[in-house]
Amino acid sequence: MKFSVFTLSLLSTAAAYTPTQTSHTATRRDAFAKVSAGFGVAAALLVQQPSDANALELCPPKANNCVRTTWSPPSGSSKDEAVAALRDAIGAYPQAGQSDVDGGGWSIAEDDLDGSGAARVEYKSSGKGNFAKFFNGGKPFVDDLKLEVESSGVVQVKSQSRVGDSDFGVNKKRVDYLAAALKGKGWSV
C-alpha cells in the first residue's frame, strides 16, 4: 500500500493531536513536540527494506572507479531467459581481456543466478603496467562485477575496483562490452 508524504503527514499530525485527560493547557512547545513525534512515525513508515530493484548498493558519491546501471531484457522475456542471455554474455568475454582491459582474465566468484539471481565476477588486470608495479607491488588489480537479476528479468549491474580512487575507465569499458553483447540480443542497456 502506498501513501503520499502529504497523506502520511496528515495522519501523523492527526495522531499527534489526540485528546488527553490532563487539565493543563497545552503550549505551543507541547503541540510542536507532538507533531514532531507524529512526523517521526510517518518517517519510519517511509523507511523500507530495499526492493529487489535496488538490492545492489549505489556507487559512492563522485567515485571514479565504479559503474552502476540497469539492463532490461526484451519484452516478454522470463527471468530464466534473462539469466541464460546474461551467462552467454559473460562467457563470451575474452579471458585475455579487451581494449587493454582485464588482461589477467576473469573468474566467476559467486553464482546464484538461478536462485536468488545474484552473481559476482572477478576481473584482473595484467599486473604489468606501471600503476600495478608502483601502487600494487606488481600484482594485478582486481575489480568486482556484481549482477542481480530481478524476477522480471531486469538486471542490476555494478562494477567497481577494489582499491584506488580511479580506474581510468576500466569498469565502464567492461560494462559497455557486456552491454553491447546483450544489446545485440534486443536488450535495452
Secondary structure as GFF3:
##gff-version 3
##sequence-region A 1 189
A	DSSP	alpha_helix	5	16	.	.	.	ID=ss1
A	DSSP	alpha_helix	28	46	.	.	.	ID=ss2
A	DSSP	three_ten_helix	52	54	.	.	.	ID=ss3
A	DSSP	beta_strand	66	71	.	.	.	ID=ss4
A	DSSP	alpha_helix	79	91	.	.	.	ID=ss5
A	DSSP	beta_strand	106	112	.	.	.	ID=ss6
A	DSSP	beta_strand	118	124	.	.	.	ID=ss7
A	DSSP	alpha_helix	130	135	.	.	.	ID=ss8
A	DSSP	beta_strand	142	149	.	.	.	ID=ss9
A	DSSP	beta_strand	155	161	.	.	.	ID=ss10
A	DSSP	alpha_helix	170	183	.	.	.	ID=ss11
###
